[in-house]
Amino acid sequence: MEKLRLALVQMQSIIGDTKNNLEKMSRFVQKAGLANADFICFPELAITGYNREQAVDLAEEIPGPSSEFILNLAQKHKIIILTGIIEKSAENQKPYITHLICYPDGRYFKYRKTHLGASEKPFFSPGDELPVFEAGKANFAVQICWDCHFPEVSTIYSLKGAEVIFAPHASPTIVGDRREIWLRYLQARAYDNSVFFAVCNLIGENGTGSEFCGGLLVIGPKGQIIAEDFSNKEGILKADLPSEQINKIRQEERKSMRNSFYLEYRRPELYGELIQDFK
């Protein structure tokens, strides 16, 4: 991994106002581009807004107008953009909670949320893949909100070579102190898997009565906090990710247990029960 700069955004996304949501995102991308950021990540469903009941009506195809808009921004500002959209499914009646990844060279990829909460299952289809994406300076992956509560996902990503995991959220205000909750488990995800975690959240009211609490957080591969913003207002957080620590941990020869890449010492033969259905 090489040293890289990322930008995270907490923003208000209004349901059904995709045009203004995209225009707002354009301004954030411009700021990140001027700051020479390599990546910018927006929250879960930032393009369409987060709404379950209207998911089918809000869903868009990829490629489509919104994805083309984001792809053009990535090319114009020479930055990798990650952002959320309700994706219309050709296979299922229920759409996907998708995070779109657009590169400056015109390529685009997507990650579909694999783990759906109880309130999401009636309205969305789950994704079935855990892809790791390559960039010039680092390999990265995406976990969307509820995905982060399943430690196996982070572990698989790390084993597949991910060095940075982006975790876009749409967490409502009613869940309580988002910083306190994130630190309970995301520091452990980063530490145990020797990865950077970059976390962002929707903020404000979405036009249909749902309120989101915001929050931006960057965690290092030893579980340390690198940068954060819990100011409860729209904004962008820029952070430089140093490469020395993660490269040291993942080098082939380590002289101490303290700097070990723990996943190399796993014993998969003991973990078969993890894939059994205990219901």
C-alpha positions in Angstrom: 0.0 0.0 0.0 1.1 3.6 -0.7 0.2 6.6 1.3 -3.2 7.9 0.2 -5.6 10.7 1.0 -9.3 10.1 1.3 -12.4 12.3 1.8 -15.5 11.2 3.6 -18.9 13.0 3.5 -21.8 13.3 5.8 -24.7 14.8 3.9 -28.5 15.2 3.9 -30.1 13.3 1.1 -33.8 14.1 0.3 -36.0 11.3 -0.9 -37.1 11.8 -4.5 -34.8 14.8 -5.0 -32.0 13.1 -6.9 -31.1 16.1 -8.9 -30.3 18.3 -5.9 -28.6 15.4 -4.1 -26.3 14.9 -7.1 -25.6 18.6 -7.4 -24.6 18.7 -3.7 -22.4 15.7 -4.2 -20.7 17.5 -7.1 -19.7 20.3 -4.8 -18.2 17.9 -2.3 -16.3 16.1 -5.1 -14.9 19.4 -6.3 -13.6 20.2 -2.8 -12.0 16.7 -2.5 -10.4 17.1 -5.9 -8.9 20.5 -5.0 -7.5 18.8 -1.9 -5.9 16.1 -4.0 -7.8 13.3 -2.4 -7.5 9.9 -4.0 -11.0 8.7 -2.9 -14.2 10.3 -1.8 -16.9 8.2 -0.2 -20.6 9.2 0.3 -23.1 7.5 2.6 -25.4 4.6 2.0 -28.0 5.5 -0.7 -26.8 9.1 -0.9 -28.0 9.6 -4.4 -31.6 8.4 -4.0 -32.0 8.9 -0.3 -32.7 6.1 2.1 -36.3 4.9 2.0 -37.6 1.3 2.2 -41.3 1.7 1.2 -40.5 3.7 -2.0 -37.5 1.6 -3.0 -39.0 0.2 -6.2 -40.1 3.7 -7.4 -36.7 5.2 -6.5 -34.6 2.5 -8.1 -32.4 3.2 -11.1 -30.5 1.1 -13.5 -26.8 1.0 -13.6 -25.6 2.3 -16.0 -28.2 5.1 -15.9 -28.5 8.9 -15.6 -27.2 9.1 -12.0 -24.3 6.7 -12.5 -23.2 8.5 -15.7 -23.3 11.8 -13.7 -21.0 10.3 -11.0 -18.7 8.7 -13.6 -18.3 12.1 -15.3 -17.4 13.7 -12.0 -14.8 11.1 -11.3 -13.2 11.7 -14.7 -13.4 15.5 -14.4 -11.8 15.7 -10.9 -9.5 12.6 -11.3 -10.8 10.9 -8.1 -12.4 7.6 -7.3 -16.0 8.2 -6.1 -17.9 5.7 -3.9 -21.6 6.5 -3.5 -24.9 4.8 -2.7 -27.9 4.3 -4.9 -31.0 2.1 -5.0 -30.3 -0.2 -8.0 -33.1 -1.6 -10.1 -32.7 -5.4 -10.4 -33.1 -7.2 -13.7 -33.4 -10.5 -11.8 -35.6 -9.6 -8.8 -38.6 -7.5 -8.3 -36.9 -6.0 -5.2 -34.0 -3.6 -5.9 -30.5 -3.6 -4.3 -28.9 -1.3 -1.8 -25.8 -0.6 -4.0 -22.6 1.3 -3.6 -21.3 2.6 -7.0 -17.6 2.9 -7.5 -16.4 5.1 -10.3 -12.8 5.5 -11.5 -11.2 8.5 -13.3 -10.4 6.2 -16.3 -14.1 5.6 -17.0 -14.4 2.2 -15.3 -17.1 1.6 -12.8 -18.0 -1.2 -10.4 -20.6 -1.8 -7.7 -21.1 -3.5 -4.4 -24.5 -4.8 -3.4 -25.3 -4.9 0.4 -25.1 -8.5 1.4 -26.6 -8.4 4.9 -30.1 -6.9 5.2 -31.8 -5.9 8.4 -35.2 -7.2 9.3 -36.9 -4.0 8.2 -35.0 -4.1 4.9 -35.7 -7.6 3.8 -39.3 -7.0 2.6 -38.1 -4.3 0.3 -34.6 -5.1 -1.0 -32.7 -8.0 -2.4 -29.3 -9.0 -0.9 -26.1 -9.1 -2.9 -24.1 -12.3 -3.0 -20.6 -11.2 -3.7 -17.7 -9.7 -1.6 -15.5 -8.1 -4.2 -12.1 -6.4 -3.5 -11.2 -3.6 -5.8 -7.8 -2.5 -7.0 -6.6 1.1 -7.1 -3.1 2.3 -7.9 -2.2 3.0 -4.2 -4.3 0.4 -2.3 -6.8 -2.4 -2.6 -10.2 -1.6 -1.0 -13.6 -3.0 -0.3 -17.0 -1.8 0.8 -19.3 -2.9 3.7 -22.6 -1.1 4.0 -24.0 -0.3 7.5 -25.5 -3.6 8.7 -22.8 -5.6 7.0 -20.3 -4.3 9.6 -22.0 -6.3 12.3 -20.8 -9.6 10.7 -17.1 -9.9 11.4 -16.6 -12.6 8.8 -17.1 -10.0 6.0 -14.1 -7.9 7.2 -12.0 -11.0 7.6 -12.7 -12.2 4.1 -11.9 -8.8 2.6 -8.6 -8.7 4.5 -7.7 -12.2 3.4 -8.5 -11.2 -0.2 -6.0 -8.3 0.0 -8.1 -5.3 1.0 -6.2 -2.6 2.9 -9.0 -0.1 3.2 -12.6 -0.9 4.0 -15.2 1.8 3.3 -18.3 1.6 5.5 -21.0 3.9 4.3 -24.1 4.1 6.6 -27.7 5.3 6.8 -28.0 5.1 10.6 -30.9 6.9 12.2 -30.7 9.3 15.1 -32.9 7.0 17.3 -30.1 4.4 17.7 -28.2 6.8 20.0 -24.6 8.0 20.1 -23.2 6.8 16.8 -19.5 7.5 17.8 -19.8 5.3 21.0 -21.5 2.5 19.0 -19.0 2.5 16.1 -16.0 2.4 18.5 -17.4 -0.7 20.2 -16.9 -2.8 17.2 -15.3 -1.0 14.2 -12.0 -0.5 16.1 -11.9 -4.3 16.6 -12.7 -5.0 13.0 -9.8 -2.8 11.9 -7.4 -4.1 14.5 -8.1 -7.8 14.1 -7.9 -7.7 10.3 -5.1 -5.1 10.0 -7.1 -2.8 7.8 -8.1 0.9 7.6 -11.8 1.6 8.2 -13.3 4.7 6.6 -16.9 5.3 7.9 -19.5 7.9 6.9 -23.2 8.4 7.5 -26.3 10.3 6.3 -27.3 13.3 8.3 -30.5 15.3 8.8 -34.1 14.7 7.9 -34.8 12.9 4.6 -38.1 14.5 3.6 -40.3 11.6 4.8 -39.8 12.0 8.5 -36.6 9.9 9.0 -33.7 11.6 10.8 -30.1 10.5 10.5 -27.3 11.3 13.0 -24.3 11.7 10.8 -20.7 10.8 11.7 -17.4 10.5 10.0 -14.6 8.2 11.3 -11.2 6.9 10.1 -9.6 4.0 12.0 -6.1 2.7 11.5 -4.9 -1.0 11.3 -4.0 -1.0 15.0 -7.4 0.2 15.9 -6.3 3.8 16.4 -8.5 6.8 15.5 -6.9 8.7 12.7 -9.6 11.3 12.1 -13.2 12.0 13.1 -16.1 14.5 12.8 -19.2 14.2 14.9 -20.2 17.8 14.6 -23.8 17.0 13.6 -23.7 19.1 10.4 -23.1 18.4 6.7 -19.4 18.4 5.8 -16.4 16.6 4.5 -13.5 15.0 6.4 -10.1 14.6 4.7 -7.6 12.2 6.1 -4.1 10.9 5.1 -3.6 7.2 5.5 0.0 6.4 6.3 1.2 3.2 4.7 4.1 2.3 7.0 2.2 0.6 9.7 0.0 -1.6 7.6 3.0 -2.5 5.4 5.0 -3.5 8.4 2.2 -5.7 9.8 1.7 -7.4 6.5 5.4 -8.0 5.6 6.5 -11.6 5.3 9.0 -11.5 8.2 7.9 -10.0 11.5 10.0 -10.2 14.6 7.3 -9.8 17.2 3.8 -11.0 17.9 2.8 -7.4 18.5 3.1 -6.5 14.8 1.6 -9.8 13.6 -0.9 -10.1 10.7 -3.2 -12.2 12.9 -5.1 -13.7 10.0 -2.0 -15.7 8.9 -2.3 -17.7 12.1 -5.9 -18.7 11.7 -6.9 -22.4 12.0 -9.8 -22.8 9.5 -10.2 -26.4 10.3 -11.8 -25.3 13.6 -14.3 -22.9 12.2 -16.6 -25.1 10.3 -19.5 -24.4 12.7 -19.5 -20.8 11.5 -21.2 -21.9 8.3 -23.8 -24.2 10.0 -27.4 -23.1 10.4 -28.1 -23.0 14.1 -31.8 -21.9 13.8 
